[in-house]
Amino acid sequence: MTFGEIIGKIDGFVWGWPLIIMLVGTHLFMTFRTGFIQKDIFKAIKMSFEKDPDAEGDVSQFGALTTALSSTIGTGNIIGVGTAIAMGGPGAVLWMWLTGIFGIATKYSETLIALKYRVKSEDGSMIGGAMYALERGKNWKWLGIIFALLAAVCAFGIGCMVQSNAVMTNVTGTFPSVDPIVVGVVLAILIALVIIGGIQSITRVSEALVPFMAIFYFLGCLVILFMNGHYVGEAVSLIISSAFTGKAAVGGFVGGGVAAALRYGFARGLFSNESGMGSAPLVASAAQSRNPKRQAMVSMTGTFWDTVVICLMTGLVLTSSILKFPEMQEIVKMQQGGALTNAAFAQIPILGKPILLVGLITFAFSTILGWYYYGERCAVYLIGEKVIPVYKVLWVLGVFVGCIAELNTLWDLADLLNGLMAVPNIIAVLALSGVIAAETKKYAGAHITDRDETPIPTIKNANAGVLNKKAQQQ
């Protein structure tokens, strides 16, 4: 058995029932512990557009949200939904959607403790995430180090090389004469120009790019659903019925049973919205927010937009298109999610494929930006701020390499590390669930506007990193 095959088997196990049960169980438990925080989703959406410039932080609440969305709204929303349908049948769409509904509570919870236990570096910038929640909330620095190490490494795969490879594949697939090296050079330069300016630069680009790309893709989906109007109702019925029967009685789908619909719906949904992964809180910790609950509520809207809205729209587009064009079933049988989505968008005359191409490129580009910041923050926690220039250079090189290399084994390895990254984060959420419940009640109702009077501690020698014990002791 080759190294790639071993990694693939381990990845399949981790992203199988163990991780699904852990994450879905946490989603349900935190929904209960937060008093069904999902009921406040529309209040949270309104809050995401408000500014709180007097609060401590580096970026606005909306800026932190769009930067987090830049990494979650990605190829998983387009290709991942197609893969879920191909592997688990149309019923997978319902289970994917439900992971979004209940995942809102976990995204809220992990962000709240990230804000609650964030710290300030000596230069005044905010730093937070699962590693600080584990270190300051439970005195489990060793587990925080594991989380930071997994995130800093897996970012190069899942958030960098895999994404740049997706850009190259789609560009060269549409324009065969374009050399992958050219795509790699151009993409690496564009990424370098953004990340060189740090979180403020990344946030500015995300604030402009994320709403555009989401609305652009959403409108494309609406056009297809309008064209498939006679099949949309049937698609909804099919998604619901096959989720519980495992068999699609209409349209000849090849759903593999309830277990397959559950597994692939949950796995692709969890992968898409990253609720429980601990990624989004890394940037949310930099937000200007007067108390932890406010930014936690803003952050939980990311899961709503990512899975409850965009993934559902994609699922309806694909299911209704397959009902309309039974020949697409051959693509389903080949279990090719990307080809399935491509065939669905090809219905729009002239503009269909360009819409999908622009969507895929912008989604992947923004994901590279968001994951850069995640990886950088974790690397700084481990090594110190001196690692930032090195990390930027390695990141830009990774973008280029992703465009010219075969990534099958890398994809599985990055996927594996991404899954393992969720374990210490979920431990933090569950171990601090009492704190989360107390903070939720403390800032309930009119108190949501109250200012948290607890001072944010300044970490001396923060630029040394937790692994540099000698420097920290000085």
BALUMMI-96562 format. One line per 2 residues: number of its first residue (from 1); for each residue x, y, z of C-alpha. Coordinates in Angstrom, 2 decimals, m for minus. Last residue first. Example, Ala and Ser with C-alpha at 12.3 -4.5 7.8 and 13.67 -1.06 7.14 Angstrom:
<atoms>
2) 13.67 m1.06 7.14  12.30 m4.50 7.80
</atoms>
This chain:
<atoms>
474) 13.16 36.96 29.75  11.09 33.83 30.38
472) 9.22 34.18 27.09  12.48 34.28 25.12
470) 13.70 31.04 26.71  10.37 29.28 26.21
468) 10.29 29.82 22.45  7.51 27.33 21.63
466) 4.82 29.71 22.89  5.84 32.41 20.39
464) 8.40 35.16 20.95  6.32 38.00 19.50
462) 3.96 37.69 22.42  6.91 38.76 24.60
460) 4.46 40.36 27.00  0.82 39.51 26.42
458) m1.55 42.39 26.99  m4.68 41.35 28.85
456) m8.12 42.43 27.61  m9.78 44.27 30.48
454) m13.17 42.93 31.62  m15.65 45.80 31.26
452) m17.62 44.11 28.48  m19.79 46.88 27.03
450) m23.54 46.48 27.03  m25.35 46.57 23.67
448) m26.58 42.96 23.94  m27.94 43.96 27.36
446) m31.26 44.91 25.75  m32.10 41.24 25.33
444) m29.42 38.82 26.48  m25.85 39.87 27.23
442) m25.44 37.98 30.48  m27.54 35.04 29.27
440) m25.21 34.30 26.35  m22.16 34.91 28.54
438) m23.41 32.30 31.05  m24.18 29.72 28.36
436) m20.76 30.17 26.73  m19.00 29.95 30.10
434) m20.84 26.71 30.86  m19.96 25.39 27.40
432) m16.27 25.90 28.17  m15.30 22.21 28.14
430) m17.64 21.57 25.20  m16.29 24.43 23.06
428) m12.65 23.74 23.95  m13.01 20.02 23.21
426) m14.61 20.97 19.89  m11.55 23.08 19.05
424) m9.14 20.30 20.10  m10.92 17.86 17.74
422) m11.65 20.18 14.79  m8.01 20.34 13.72
420) m8.13 16.58 13.14  m10.58 17.16 10.29
418) m8.40 19.82 8.67  m5.36 17.58 9.12
416) m7.13 14.80 7.21  m8.37 17.09 4.43
414) m4.85 18.44 4.02  m3.48 14.90 3.77
412) m6.23 13.81 1.35  m5.72 16.87 m0.87
410) m1.93 16.45 m0.73  m2.24 12.85 m1.93
408) m4.26 13.89 m5.00  m2.39 17.15 m5.57
406) m0.49 16.82 m8.82  1.63 19.97 m9.13
404) 1.65 23.03 m11.42  m1.00 25.36 m10.02
402) m0.55 24.30 m6.40  3.15 25.08 m6.66
400) 2.35 28.75 m7.42  m0.01 29.19 m4.45
398) 2.48 27.35 m2.21  5.21 29.77 m3.25
396) 2.95 32.66 m2.16  2.33 30.92 1.16
394) 6.02 30.17 1.74  6.86 33.84 1.22
392) 4.08 34.98 3.55  5.06 32.44 6.22
390) 8.66 33.67 6.14  7.57 37.30 6.54
388) 5.24 36.32 9.43  7.62 34.02 11.36
386) 9.21 36.89 13.30  5.82 37.41 14.91
384) 6.28 34.44 17.20  6.86 30.72 16.80
382) 3.73 28.89 17.94  1.18 31.67 18.34
380) 2.60 33.41 15.26  2.16 30.20 13.25
378) m1.47 30.00 14.41  m2.15 33.59 13.36
376) m0.42 33.04 10.01  m2.43 29.92 9.22
374) m5.76 31.64 9.82  m4.67 34.75 7.91
372) m3.60 32.70 4.91  m6.85 30.73 5.15
370) m8.90 33.85 4.44  m6.78 34.96 1.48
368) m6.65 31.52 m0.19  m10.42 31.18 0.32
366) m10.94 34.51 m1.44  m9.10 33.27 m4.51
364) m11.00 29.94 m4.52  m14.40 31.64 m4.36
362) m13.34 34.24 m6.94  m12.12 31.55 m9.35
360) m15.10 29.24 m8.84  m17.66 32.01 m9.22
358) m15.95 33.51 m12.28  m15.91 30.06 m13.91
356) m19.52 29.35 m12.95  m20.72 32.64 m14.39
354) m18.52 32.13 m17.48  m20.08 28.67 m17.97
352) m23.64 29.94 m17.94  m23.18 33.22 m19.85
350) m23.47 31.93 m23.43  m26.93 30.39 m22.94
348) m27.69 29.38 m19.35  m28.12 25.60 m19.41
346) m24.33 25.17 m19.10  m24.81 25.94 m15.40
344) m26.18 22.44 m14.76  m23.46 20.71 m16.79
342) m20.72 22.52 m14.87  m22.31 21.56 m11.55
340) m22.30 17.88 m12.51  m18.76 18.08 m13.90
338) m17.56 19.45 m10.55  m19.34 16.77 m8.53
336) m17.97 13.83 m10.52  m19.42 10.64 m9.07
334) m19.23 8.77 m12.40  m22.81 7.64 m11.80
332) m23.83 11.25 m11.27  m22.29 12.19 m14.62
330) m24.37 9.48 m16.30  m27.43 10.85 m14.50
328) m26.95 14.03 m16.48  m28.76 12.21 m19.30
326) m31.97 12.61 m17.28  m32.06 16.34 m18.15
324) m34.95 18.02 m16.33  m34.71 15.81 m13.26
322) m30.94 16.23 m13.29  m31.39 20.01 m13.53
320) m33.85 20.07 m10.62  m31.39 18.20 m8.42
318) m28.41 20.35 m9.40  m30.10 23.73 m9.01
316) m31.84 22.70 m5.78  m28.54 21.55 m4.27
314) m26.77 24.73 m5.38  m29.47 26.87 m3.76
312) m29.22 24.83 m0.56  m25.44 25.23 m0.50
310) m25.82 29.01 m0.93  m28.58 29.66 1.63
308) m28.44 27.38 4.68  m24.86 26.41 3.96
306) m22.75 29.52 3.44  m25.16 32.30 4.31
304) m26.34 30.71 7.56  m22.87 29.48 8.49
302) m21.55 33.02 8.11  m24.45 34.39 10.15
300) m22.81 32.71 13.15  m19.99 35.24 12.96
298) m22.27 38.22 13.64  m23.76 36.47 16.66
296) m20.32 35.64 18.04  m19.27 39.23 17.34
294) m22.06 40.54 19.56  m21.72 37.83 22.22
292) m18.08 38.62 23.04  m18.72 42.23 24.10
290) m18.02 45.70 22.68  m16.86 44.32 19.36
288) m14.15 45.61 17.04  m13.07 42.40 15.34
286) m9.60 40.82 15.62  m10.93 37.72 17.41
284) m13.29 37.13 14.48  m10.21 36.33 12.38
282) m9.16 33.26 14.37  m12.81 32.58 15.28
280) m13.46 31.57 11.63  m11.06 28.60 11.72
278) m12.13 26.70 14.83  m13.28 23.65 12.87
276) m16.60 23.40 14.71  m18.61 25.11 12.00
274) m16.41 24.89 8.89  m19.35 25.82 6.59
272) m18.31 23.66 3.63  m16.56 20.76 5.34
270) m19.44 20.33 7.77  m21.94 20.34 4.91
268) m19.83 17.93 2.84  m19.52 15.49 5.76
266) m23.16 15.78 6.87  m24.63 15.26 3.41
264) m22.08 12.60 2.55  m22.74 10.57 5.68
262) m26.49 11.06 5.93  m27.21 10.33 2.27
260) m24.90 7.31 2.40  m26.58 5.96 5.55
258) m30.05 6.57 4.10  m29.30 4.49 1.03
256) m26.90 4.77 m1.89  m28.81 7.26 m4.00
254) m28.62 6.33 m7.70  m31.15 8.79 m9.03
252) m33.64 7.48 m11.58  m35.75 10.60 m11.79
250) m38.35 9.85 m9.17  m38.39 7.14 m6.51
248) m35.09 8.35 m5.13  m34.03 5.80 m2.58
246) m32.43 6.42 0.80  m35.87 6.44 2.39
244) m35.38 9.31 4.83  m33.27 11.74 2.79
242) m34.96 10.40 m0.36  m38.27 11.95 0.65
240) m36.94 15.41 1.46  m34.68 15.82 m1.59
238) m37.33 14.35 m3.89  m40.05 16.71 m2.67
236) m37.76 19.71 m3.14  m36.78 18.50 m6.64
234) m40.42 17.96 m7.61  m41.18 21.53 m6.62
232) m38.20 22.75 m8.65  m39.01 20.72 m11.77
230) m41.49 22.96 m13.59  m39.36 26.03 m12.82
228) m36.13 24.66 m14.31  m35.47 27.89 m16.23
226) m36.39 29.90 m13.12  m34.14 27.64 m11.03
224) m31.35 28.27 m13.55  m31.77 32.04 m13.34
222) m31.91 31.92 m9.53  m28.65 29.94 m9.42
220) m26.89 32.56 m11.54  m28.27 35.26 m9.24
218) m26.77 33.45 m6.22  m23.38 33.17 m7.95
216) m23.17 36.91 m8.59  m24.60 37.71 m5.14
214) m21.96 35.54 m3.43  m19.12 36.81 m5.63
212) m19.99 40.46 m5.11  m20.65 40.19 m1.36
210) m17.31 38.37 m0.90  m15.13 40.58 m3.11
208) m15.47 44.08 m1.66  m15.42 43.25 2.06
206) m12.88 40.51 1.37  m10.50 42.92 m0.36
204) m10.67 45.39 2.51  m10.32 42.60 5.08
202) m7.20 41.16 3.46  m5.62 44.62 3.39
200) m6.45 45.32 7.04  m5.33 41.81 8.08
198) m1.84 42.15 6.59  m0.76 44.50 3.80
196) 1.56 41.95 2.18  m1.42 39.60 2.00
194) m3.06 41.47 m0.87  m0.18 42.05 m3.30
192) 1.13 38.56 m2.60  m2.19 36.99 m3.59
190) m2.21 38.85 m6.90  1.41 37.89 m7.60
188) 0.78 34.21 m6.82  m2.29 34.18 m9.08
186) m0.39 35.68 m12.02  2.57 33.31 m11.61
184) 0.42 30.21 m11.16  m1.85 30.98 m14.11
182) 1.23 31.51 m16.30  2.69 28.22 m15.10
180) m0.61 26.47 m15.92  m0.13 27.56 m19.58
178) m3.24 29.02 m21.24  m4.08 27.42 m24.61
176) m6.79 25.25 m23.09  m8.97 28.26 m22.14
174) m12.01 26.90 m20.29  m10.21 23.87 m18.84
172) m7.06 25.94 m18.41  m8.94 28.46 m16.25
170) m10.92 25.84 m14.33  m7.94 23.63 m13.55
168) m5.70 26.57 m12.64  m8.26 28.02 m10.20
166) m8.83 24.60 m8.61  m5.06 24.14 m8.27
164) m4.89 27.50 m6.50  m7.51 26.21 m4.04
162) m5.75 22.90 m3.35  m2.44 24.71 m2.91
160) m3.69 27.32 m0.43  m6.59 26.76 1.96
158) m6.82 22.96 2.10  m3.11 22.33 1.69
156) m1.10 25.20 3.07  m3.73 25.76 5.78
154) m3.16 22.18 6.99  0.19 23.20 8.48
152) m0.79 26.29 10.48  m4.10 24.70 11.53
150) m2.56 21.44 12.80  0.16 23.31 14.70
148) m2.29 25.79 16.22  m4.60 23.01 17.43
146) m1.73 21.00 18.90  m0.35 24.10 20.65
144) m3.78 24.81 22.14  m3.85 21.26 23.47
142) m0.52 21.79 25.23  m1.74 25.15 26.58
140) m4.53 23.45 28.51  m5.00 26.07 31.25
138) m8.79 25.74 30.83  m9.96 29.20 29.76
136) m6.57 30.86 29.25  m4.77 28.12 27.31
134) m7.76 26.40 25.71  m9.45 29.67 24.77
132) m6.09 31.01 23.61  m5.50 28.03 21.29
130) m9.13 28.06 20.13  m8.77 31.56 18.73
128) m7.46 34.97 19.66  m5.04 37.77 18.85
126) m5.78 41.50 18.88  m3.24 44.09 17.76
124) m1.96 46.66 20.28  1.77 46.51 19.44
122) 2.41 44.65 22.70  m0.01 41.92 21.69
120) m3.56 41.94 22.96  m5.38 38.84 24.14
118) m8.52 36.94 23.25  m10.23 34.86 25.91
116) m13.82 36.02 25.60  m13.49 36.76 21.89
114) m12.36 33.18 21.08  m14.91 31.89 23.61
112) m17.72 33.61 21.71  m16.42 32.51 18.31
110) m16.49 28.82 19.21  m20.02 29.17 20.56
108) m21.56 31.10 17.66  m20.07 28.71 15.09
106) m21.39 25.83 17.21  m24.90 27.28 17.37
104) m25.00 28.00 13.62  m24.02 24.37 13.03
102) m27.62 23.42 13.84  m29.07 25.07 10.74
100) m26.00 24.45 8.58  m25.79 20.77 9.46
98) m29.49 20.68 8.58  m28.79 21.92 5.05
96) m26.23 19.17 4.45  m28.76 16.63 5.71
94) m31.33 17.98 3.27  m28.88 18.02 0.36
92) m27.79 14.43 1.08  m31.31 13.32 0.15
90) m30.43 14.03 m3.48  m28.21 10.94 m3.64
88) m25.30 10.10 m1.34  m22.24 9.95 m3.59
86) m23.37 12.05 m6.58  m25.47 14.38 m4.43
84) m22.64 14.96 m1.95  m20.14 15.43 m4.78
82) m22.34 18.04 m6.42  m22.64 19.87 m3.11
80) m18.86 19.80 m2.71  m18.20 21.13 m6.23
78) m20.10 24.39 m5.80  m20.33 25.23 m2.10
76) m17.18 23.26 m1.34  m15.36 25.33 m3.96
74) m15.55 28.28 m1.66  m17.74 30.23 0.72
72) m15.91 29.18 3.89  m12.63 31.04 3.35
70) m14.01 34.37 2.16  m16.81 33.99 4.69
68) m14.28 34.44 7.51  m12.94 37.58 5.82
66) m16.51 38.74 5.21  m17.37 38.30 8.90
64) m14.22 40.03 10.19  m14.86 42.98 7.88
62) m18.50 43.14 8.94  m17.49 43.32 12.60
60) m14.95 46.02 11.77  m11.20 45.43 11.92
58) m8.35 45.76 14.45  m10.17 45.56 17.77
56) m11.13 47.47 20.91  m14.60 49.01 20.82
54) m15.13 52.66 19.93  m15.51 51.83 16.25
52) m18.63 49.69 16.80  m20.10 49.38 13.34
50) m23.41 47.84 12.31  m23.81 45.71 9.18
48) m23.39 42.41 11.05  m26.04 43.52 13.57
46) m28.81 43.24 10.99  m27.72 39.67 10.21
44) m27.56 38.92 13.94  m31.13 40.13 14.46
42) m32.11 37.86 11.57  m30.31 34.89 13.17
40) m31.78 35.38 16.66  m33.79 32.14 16.64
38) m30.57 30.28 15.83  m29.43 30.89 19.42
36) m31.52 27.88 20.44  m31.17 28.47 24.20
34) m27.37 28.55 23.96  m26.94 25.23 25.78
32) m29.59 23.46 23.65  m28.12 24.55 20.31
30) m24.72 23.78 21.85  m25.73 20.14 22.37
28) m27.18 19.76 18.86  m24.14 21.23 17.09
26) m21.80 19.31 19.39  m23.48 16.02 18.46
24) m23.25 16.99 14.78  m19.52 17.63 15.20
22) m18.61 14.52 17.20  m20.95 12.19 15.28
20) m19.65 13.42 11.93  m16.03 13.21 13.09
18) m16.35 9.56 14.13  m18.80 8.63 11.29
16) m16.50 9.28 8.34  m14.18 12.26 7.86
14) m11.60 10.60 10.12  m12.05 7.20 8.46
12) m11.83 8.49 4.88  m8.77 10.53 5.80
10) m7.10 7.45 7.29  m7.84 5.51 4.11
8) m6.58 8.30 1.85  m3.41 8.76 3.92
6) m2.65 5.05 3.55  m3.38 5.13 m0.19
4) m1.09 8.11 m0.68  1.72 6.44 1.26
2) 1.42 3.39 m1.02  0.00 0.00 0.00
</atoms>
